[in-house]
Amino acid sequence: MDRSNTPRGPMTTAIHAGEAPDPATGASAPPIHMSSSFVSDDISGFSAHDIQDHSPYSYARWANPTTDMLERKIAALQGTDACICLASGMAAATAIFLTFLSAGDHVLVSDVSYVGVAELARDTLPRMGVEASFVNMSDLDAVAAALRPNTRLVHTETPVNPILRLTDLAAVSKMAHEVGALVSCDSTFLSPLGMDTNALGVDLVMHSITKYICGHGDAVGGAVAGRADLIRQIRIEAGIHHGGILSPFNAWLIARGASTLPLRVRAHCDGALALAQWLESHPKVIHVTYPGLVSHPQYNLAQRQMTYGSGMLTFQVGDAATGQSLARQMIDRLEIIHYAVSLGHHRSLIFWMETQGLMDTSFRLSGAAAESYRAFAGDGVFRLSVGLEDPSDLMTDLDRALV
Ligand SMILES: *Cc1c(COP(=O)(O)O)cnc(C)c1O
């Protein structure tokens, strides 16, 4: 175990936090503990409420040493007391909503968010008696007007999927805390290294660890990081009772990926900036959105709040029909970039996201909210997750399809 209290840099933290040589064998690499049960030398209770911080391992739905290792690593990278890992990013989002919201409560959710979260908040929460309202979180006046005395949670996502609009987290957190609401932020697009969420006042940081934290596109998982008392509540509710725990095998894979996170995000960002600049001057491209470009409408906020621009960018080529036919061309012609959903992998991934389709199925926006969406996305965007390949090869590949 990491016994030192000396502050360490992010690369050392990513490699060593949560890990220790195996005391039984001296193995330098962490073992995978595939055990569901743990032999007990104590007669203890069998309720989720019997769980203590230093309870011995008993059953893997409570805790497992391999999953613990990953939880400690993510907490250390995020700079929080604690973290819980769950079966997917969606399990993490559901855990936040169902742990902290009850019938009669109000939740404020970003009007654009990961589509699964958007649909969960619009369709499932009202069935549970939770009132959800949706607001453009980049409009602070709209946020102020939407908060209520019974608002228990404000759920943000920044940069938001898929349009890369940003939320001023310090300002939103201040307003939310004034009415006694918790603030959660889906920080999947930035990973734990992209923002100082403690300084920004975020109470619960969620990640789809399927993305940058794993980094290799071979395991699905989710995480929520925050204060120990909040994470303990999630562990009881979502882990032990709802049961959507992460398997130790996936925890091991994702921890292995997390060890190189600081190096990888740097390369993802360097590649994304190079591609964004190249696309901005490409004759077939009419607009590029990337928080690290001066042309991003919230560039100043990006500079203030984010430590880097992320590995995600979007670009537009024209109306929906033009986008659609170019998507077809990409499927046929791309040799390196995979035409596929998801993000944060070492392989580059691209996907066409048509605006009207998303409006009809997931976001259901109208008026000023729909206008703000279109200001960032037009009739649709190509969302590019820039991988770790040589940027010059990615440019050659895109050029093959952008004809
Ligand atoms: C992928 C993603 C999720 C959902 O995560 P899964 O691991 O696929 O369940 C949530 N939020 C964002 C921003 C994502 O990109």
The ligand as an SDF file (V2000), in Angstrom:
LIG
                    3D

 15 15  0  0  0  0  0  0  0  0999 V2000
  -20.0850    6.4990  -22.4370 C   0  0  0  0  0  0  0  0  0  0  0  0
  -20.5810    7.5630  -21.5520 C   0  0  0  0  0  0  0  0  0  0  0  0
  -21.4470    7.2690  -20.4990 C   0  0  0  0  0  0  0  0  0  0  0  0
  -21.9940    5.8880  -20.2580 C   0  0  0  0  0  0  0  0  0  0  0  0
  -20.9800    4.9950  -19.9220 O   0  0  0  0  0  0  0  0  0  0  0  0
  -21.0400    3.4150  -20.1960 P   0  0  0  0  0  0  0  0  0  0  0  0
  -19.7790    2.9310  -19.6050 O   0  0  0  0  0  0  0  0  0  0  0  0
  -21.1440    3.2290  -21.6810 O   0  0  0  0  0  0  0  0  0  0  0  0
  -22.2670    2.9120  -19.5050 O   0  0  0  0  0  0  0  0  0  0  0  0
  -21.8380    8.3110  -19.6700 C   0  0  0  0  0  0  0  0  0  0  0  0
  -21.4110    9.5690  -19.8790 N   0  0  0  0  0  0  0  0  0  0  0  0
  -20.5880    9.8860  -20.8970 C   0  0  0  0  0  0  0  0  0  0  0  0
  -20.1650   11.3020  -21.0820 C   0  0  0  0  0  0  0  0  0  0  0  0
  -20.1420    8.8910  -21.7710 C   0  0  0  0  0  0  0  0  0  0  0  0
  -19.3410    9.2180  -22.7880 O   0  0  0  0  0  0  0  0  0  0  0  0
  1  2  1  0
  2  3  1  0
  2 14  2  0
  3  4  1  0
  3 10  2  0
  4  5  1  0
  5  6  1  0
  6  7  2  0
  6  8  1  0
  6  9  1  0
 10 11  1  0
 11 12  2  0
 12 13  1  0
 12 14  1  0
 14 15  1  0
M  END
$$$$
